[in-house]
Amino acid sequence: MTSMSEHEHWMRRALALADRAESEGEVPVGAVLVRDGQLLGEGWNAVISRADPTAHAEIEALRDAAGAAGNYRLPGSTLYVTLEPCTMCAGAMIHARVAQLVFAATEPKAGVVCSTCAMLDEPRYNHQVRWQGGVLAQDSADRLQAFFRARRKPPGAQGECS
């Protein structure tokens, strides 16, 4: 069993990748894939810079890990991501045979692990991904809220009045 301190260690790495995404003008989401306590792959949102709608942090981490492993199947691995995955990313985890997902913040509009549905708990799939949410959730939520708050502020706008 993985300890909470180990989950927090890897989630901090994912949060650092989320910061990288933000520095590149992307939504601040980062992901790392770990197996046997070793980093296998990592990624951050790159949909804008790559002009690729599939370049979510999770997909980038899975691609990186599959390349390192020389196999599209990643059994025994744990994916750490700073935001609850969408349908595409959850499906990719199932196909890659990821053993466990650990995420930080929930995504009430598009998250399919526990927010809009329970995709990973669906018994009809040929692989089940165990999951845990809420690891360093506030750190991730703060980044996302600040990012979108800054994007919504009109150019030249001042702070709010009290």
Residue pairs with C-beta under 8 A, 6 or more apart in sequence:
2 78
2 100
4 135
6 37
7 80
7 102
7 132
7 135
8 135
8 136
10 32
10 34
10 78
10 80
10 102
11 80
11 82
11 102
11 104
11 135
11 136
12 136
13 30
13 32
13 39
13 42
13 80
14 30
14 31
14 32
14 42
14 57
14 80
14 81
14 82
14 104
15 30
15 82
15 104
15 136
15 139
15 140
15 143
16 30
17 30
17 31
17 32
17 42
17 43
17 44
17 57
17 82
18 28
18 29
18 30
18 44
18 45
18 57
18 82
18 140
18 143
19 28
19 30
19 143
20 30
20 44
21 27
21 28
21 29
21 30
21 44
21 45
21 46
21 57
22 28
22 143
22 147
24 44
24 46
24 48
24 49
25 48
25 49
26 44
26 45
26 46
26 47
26 48
26 49
27 45
27 47
27 144
27 147
28 45
28 82
28 143
28 144
28 147
29 44
29 45
29 56
29 57
29 81
29 82
29 83
29 144
30 42
30 43
30 44
30 45
30 57
30 81
30 82
31 42
31 43
31 44
31 57
31 58
31 60
31 61
31 79
31 80
31 81
31 82
32 39
32 41
32 42
32 61
32 79
32 80
33 39
33 40
33 41
33 42
33 61
33 62
33 64
33 65
33 74
33 77
33 78
33 79
33 80
33 98
34 40
34 77
34 78
34 79
34 80
35 65
35 74
35 76
35 77
35 78
36 76
40 64
40 65
40 68
40 69
40 74
40 77
41 61
41 62
41 63
41 64
41 65
41 66
41 67
41 68
42 60
42 61
42 64
43 56
43 57
43 58
43 59
43 60
43 61
43 62
43 63
43 64
44 57
44 60
45 55
45 56
45 57
45 60
46 52
46 55
46 60
47 53
47 54
47 55
47 56
49 55
54 88
56 85
56 86
56 88
56 89
57 81
57 82
57 83
58 79
58 81
58 85
58 89
58 92
58 93
59 88
59 89
59 92
61 79
61 81
62 74
62 79
62 92
62 93
62 96
62 98
65 74
65 77
66 72
66 74
66 96
72 95
72 96
73 96
73 97
74 96
74 97
74 98
75 97
75 99
76 99
77 96
77 98
77 99
77 100
78 98
78 99
78 100
78 101
78 102
79 93
79 98
79 100
79 101
79 102
80 102
80 103
80 135
81 89
81 101
81 102
81 103
81 104
82 103
82 104
82 105
82 136
82 140
82 143
83 103
83 104
83 105
83 107
83 111
83 140
83 144
84 103
84 105
84 106
84 107
84 111
84 112
84 113
84 114
84 115
84 133
85 93
85 101
85 103
85 107
85 111
85 112
85 113
86 107
86 110
86 111
86 112
87 110
87 112
87 119
90 112
90 113
90 119
90 120
90 129
91 119
93 101
93 120
93 129
94 120
94 125
94 126
94 127
94 129
95 127
97 127
98 129
99 129
99 130
100 129
100 130
100 131
100 132
101 113
101 120
101 129
101 130
101 131
101 132
102 131
102 132
102 133
102 135
103 113
103 131
103 132
103 133
103 134
103 135
104 133
104 134
104 135
104 136
104 137
104 139
104 140
104 141
105 137
105 138
105 140
105 141
105 144
106 114
106 115
106 133
106 137
107 115
108 115
108 116
109 115
109 116
110 116
112 118
112 119
112 120
113 119
113 120
113 131
113 133
114 131
114 133
120 128
120 129
120 131
121 128
